[in-house]
Structures are given as structure tokens and as C-alpha cells.
Amino acid sequence: MNNNRRPLLIASVLLFGLAACNPREEDAVDDTAIESASLSESVATNKRVDLPLVDVAPTWSLLDLDGNRVSSEQFKGKVVVIDFWATWCPPCRVEIPGYIKLQEKYRNDGLVILGVSLDRGGPEVVRQFAEKFGINYPLVMGDSDAVAAFGGFNAIPTTFLIDREGNIRDVKTGAVESAIYEEMILKVLK
């Protein structure tokens, strides 16, 4: 490898490591991290790929934290943000306050934020986390089938923006500033 490129490669790897988590490697995270973290600490830049209308979003059916079945059919006609995340993932945690605000702000306009937890500790871990941090949007427990249905991915948060017709309009991996993501949502919501 060219020695002039090595610092760029190392910086890219470090940046990606800060911007997203590998869902196979659960790390212990201080519960205050969601309150004190900022995106500027977690993500210096995040090159998002805005997807044109690519395909119809997959159908899915998962269990919520109380064991009730939740499916894609329940959200027909809504704009849905499906966020694959975990309680132990710092960039995932950084985005949660923004999602809470977006859900409050646009709920009546037909926006649904849906958190798909990939926590291995089960629903109780997620329930305690959701209560502690006031998550106001539905949470379901994800699995490898759900990840595969959305094309498979190796990092979280991975988030899909689905329009009212059930088409994926944007996919992002890693944390993004809430105001930037709000602009993307508004392109589909209004």
C-alpha cells in the first residue's frame, strides 16, 4: 500500500468506527451517554447515499416489547422511519433524542418512527432503556430475518425511510444530525 494513503485509510476506519456499531459486538455503555453525547463527538462526517425509488419495502412482522405482533401492514399510508439499533450502540443512542422530537412534531402528519432493537438481552433490557430515556415511538425486537429482509447490513444504526406507498426512499448507516434527517423526512412527508 502507498504510504501516503495509509493515514487516510486509518482515518476512514476510525471515523466509520465512531459513526456506526457492529451489531455482533455488544459493548457496555454508560447509561448517561445518551444525555451527554453529541453527534459532533460521534460523527465528524457521514456520507449518506440518498436512494431514488429503488424497490418496495419488504413486509415484516415482529414482536413488540410486550410480545404483541407488529407488522408492516399496520403502517400503510404512513411515512415510516425504521431504525435498526441497540441500547449498547453509542451512535444509536445519540440519535434517539432527535427521533423523539421528530415523532412528537410530525405524528399528526403521518410519521411513524419505529425502533427495531437488535439487543440480545431481550425485551426487558430495551423496555428499561426506553422508560429511562422517554422513547415515545414503537419498539420491536429485531432478528436476523428482519435484517435479511432489508437487504442485510453489518453496522447500526441502519435506518430506512419508507414513503406512504411503501417504497424505500432513503437508507443511512451511522448517525446523522437530526436537522439533516428531518429535511429528508419532509421531502417524503409533505
N, C-alpha and C positions, 0 to 999 in steps of 0.2 A: 504494500500500500504506500502511496506517496505520503511522505512525512508531512507535507503541507496540508493535507486533508485530514490527518489524524485529529487535530483539535476540533475541527468542525464535526467530525463523526462523534467524538466524545461528548461535545456539547449537545448534539442532537439526541443522543441516547439519554443523557441526563435530563434534558427538557421533557422528552416523552415520558420518562420515568416519573417526573413530577406531575405531568398532566393527566396521567391515567394509571390505573392499577391493574395488575394481573389478577384475575379472579381466582387463580389457583393458589395464590399466596396470601392467606389472611394474616394481617399484622394486627397486633394490639394497638389501639388508638385511644388516646386520652379523650374522654367524652367532652372536654371543653374545646376540642379542636374545631368543632362546627361554629362555635361562637367567636373564636379568635382568629381563625384562618381567613385569608383573603385570596382572591384569585391572583393578585399580583405576586403573592408568595408561591402559589401553586403552579401558575402558568404564566410564563413570560410572553409566549405567543402560542396560538393554536390555529393551525391552518385547517379550516373546515372545508369540506367539499359540499357545496350546495348541489344537491341532486335534482335534475329535472324529473318530471314524472317518469319513474322507472318501471314500476310494477305495482300490482295490487298488494297491499299489506297482507301478510299471512293471517289466517284465522288461528285463534288460540283460545285455550281455556285453562285457567289456573285457579288455585285456591287462595282466598284472602287470608288474613291473619286469624280469622275465626273459623276457618275451614269451609267457608261458603264458596261455591263455584262462581267465578267471574270470567266472562268471555268477551271476545271482540264484538260479538253481536250486540251487546249492551250499549255500545258506544257509536252505533250507526248514526250518521248525521252530525256527529261532533268532530271537532278538531282534537286529536289526541296526541299528547306527548308521552311516549313510552320510554321511560328511563330505567335502564338496567344498571343497578347499583348495589352497594353493600355497606353496612354500617361501619366496617373497618377500613374503608377506602377514603383517604383524605380528600381527593378531588371530588368524589361523590358527595361528601359531607359539605364541602364548600358551596355546592350548587343548591342545596336544599332550601336555604332561606329565600333564594330567588324564586324557586318553584312555588314555595308557599305564597309569596306575594303575587306571582302570576296567576295562581289558582284563585286567590281572593279577587283579583282585579278583573279577570275575564271569565269567571264561572258562568255568569249570566249571559255571556256571548257564545256559549257553547264550547268552551275549552275544558278539557279534562287532562290533568297531569296524572299519570299512572306510574307508580314506582314498582318495578319488578326486582325484588330483592334476590340476590344470589348468595345470601348468607347461608352457611351450612349449619349454623346453630339453631335454625328453625324459627317459627313464627314468634315465639316468646321473646327472643332477642330483638327482633325487629319491632315488636309491639312496645317494648320498654323504650327503645330508641325513639320511636315515633311519638310516644307520650312525652318523653323528656324534652323533645325539640319542637313539639306542636305541629307535626305534619298534618296538614288539612286535606290531603288528597288520598285517593285509594292506594293501598299497598297490597301486592300479591307476592306469593313466593314463586320464584322462577326455578327453572330446571334446565338440564342440557337440551331437552326437546324444544323449549321455548327459544333458547339461544340459537339452535339449529334452524328453527322456523324463520328466524330473522337473518338468516344467511351465515350465522356463525361469526364470532369475533373473539379476540384474545385480550381485550382490555375493557375496563369500566372506569368511569361511566361511558356507556354507549347509549345514545338517545336517538329515537326515531320520531320524526314529526309526520303525522298522518292527517291528511285533509278530510273534509266531510264526506268525500266519496270513497274513502278507504284506500287512498293511494299514498305511498311513502313519498314525501316531498323533500325531506332533508334527513341526513344522518350525520351525527357528530360523535367523535370519540374524544374523551377528555373533557375537562371543564371549560366552560365559556362564560364570559361575563353575562350576567342576567339581562342587561340592557341590550346587548347584541343579540341574544337569543330571542328576546321579546320582539325585536324588529322582524326576525324570521317568522315567528308565530303570527304576527299581524299580517304578513303577506298572505297567509293561508286563512286566517280567521275572518278577516273583513271582506 
